[in-house]
Amino acid sequence: MNISKSSSEDGNDDKASTPPSTPVSYLASHPVSSMPSIPEMGLRPHTVPTPYVDRKRLLFNLRARFGAEKFRVQLRLNQWTLFLPTDLSEHEVLELCG
């Protein structure tokens, strides 16, 4: 009985050797295990009332207001949640978004 392997079964598939889309340098400089958790940082959640947010503008405004490592941003199921060190009104959150 002769059983032959296909190229994907023996590990010679070209797709399997494709590098991930996330740059390794970013992952190396931002290891998740080294980041403090949100409660440890004293951050408060703020939900953005609209899913239409300019990411670059939001991050620029957050960095300008709070500093580079003083906030966290989460996008889950088209809902943005900002974890910020201070309480903000809904109007102030919208101003950060652009």
C-alpha positions as CSV (number, residue, x, y, z in Angstrom):
1,M,0.0,0.0,0.0
2,N,1.5,3.3,-1.1
3,I,0.4,6.4,0.8
4,S,1.8,9.7,-0.5
5,K,1.6,13.0,1.3
6,S,0.5,16.2,-0.3
7,S,2.7,19.3,0.0
8,S,0.6,20.9,2.7
9,E,0.8,17.7,4.9
10,D,4.6,17.5,4.8
11,G,5.1,21.2,5.6
12,N,6.3,22.3,2.2
13,D,3.2,24.5,1.6
14,D,4.1,28.1,0.6
15,K,1.2,29.5,2.6
16,A,2.4,28.0,5.8
17,S,5.8,29.8,5.5
18,T,4.2,33.2,4.9
19,P,5.1,35.7,7.7
20,P,2.4,37.1,9.8
21,S,0.9,40.5,8.8
22,T,1.8,42.1,12.2
23,P,5.3,43.4,12.1
24,V,7.5,41.5,14.5
25,S,9.3,44.6,15.7
26,Y,6.0,46.0,16.9
27,L,5.2,42.9,18.9
28,A,8.7,42.8,20.3
29,S,8.5,46.4,21.5
30,H,5.0,46.0,22.9
31,P,4.9,42.7,24.7
32,V,1.4,42.1,26.2
33,S,2.8,40.4,29.3
34,S,4.8,43.5,30.2
35,M,1.9,45.9,30.0
36,P,0.1,46.6,33.3
37,S,-3.6,45.7,33.5
38,I,-6.2,48.4,33.2
39,P,-7.2,48.3,36.9
40,E,-3.5,48.5,37.9
41,M,-3.2,51.7,35.8
42,G,-6.3,53.3,37.4
43,L,-8.0,53.8,34.0
44,R,-11.7,54.4,33.6
45,P,-13.7,53.1,30.6
46,H,-15.4,55.6,28.2
47,T,-17.5,54.2,25.4
48,V,-17.4,56.2,22.2
49,P,-21.0,56.8,21.0
50,T,-20.2,56.2,17.3
51,P,-18.4,53.5,15.5
52,Y,-17.1,55.9,12.9
53,V,-13.7,57.0,14.3
54,D,-10.6,58.2,12.6
55,R,-8.0,56.0,14.3
56,K,-5.0,58.2,13.5
57,R,-6.7,61.3,14.7
58,L,-7.9,59.6,17.9
59,L,-4.5,58.3,18.8
60,F,-2.9,61.6,18.0
61,N,-5.3,63.5,20.3
62,L,-5.0,60.9,23.1
63,R,-1.2,61.1,23.0
64,A,-1.3,64.9,23.0
65,R,-3.7,65.0,26.0
66,F,-2.6,62.1,28.2
67,G,0.9,61.0,27.0
68,A,2.1,57.9,25.1
69,E,1.5,55.2,27.8
70,K,-1.3,56.7,29.9
71,F,-4.3,55.2,28.1
72,R,-5.6,52.1,26.3
73,V,-8.0,51.8,23.3
74,Q,-10.1,48.8,22.5
75,L,-12.2,48.2,19.4
76,R,-14.6,45.3,19.8
77,L,-17.6,44.6,17.6
78,N,-17.5,48.1,16.1
79,Q,-17.6,49.7,19.5
80,W,-14.7,51.8,20.7
81,T,-13.8,51.9,24.4
82,L,-11.2,54.3,25.7
83,F,-9.6,53.6,29.0
84,L,-8.4,57.0,30.3
85,P,-6.9,58.2,33.6
86,T,-9.7,60.9,34.1
87,D,-13.4,61.1,33.7
88,L,-14.6,62.8,30.6
89,S,-18.0,63.9,29.4
90,E,-19.5,62.4,26.2
91,H,-18.8,65.7,24.5
92,E,-15.1,65.6,25.5
93,V,-14.8,62.0,24.3
94,L,-16.3,63.0,20.9
95,E,-13.8,65.9,20.7
96,L,-10.9,63.4,21.1
97,C,-12.3,61.4,18.2
98,G,-11.9,64.2,15.8
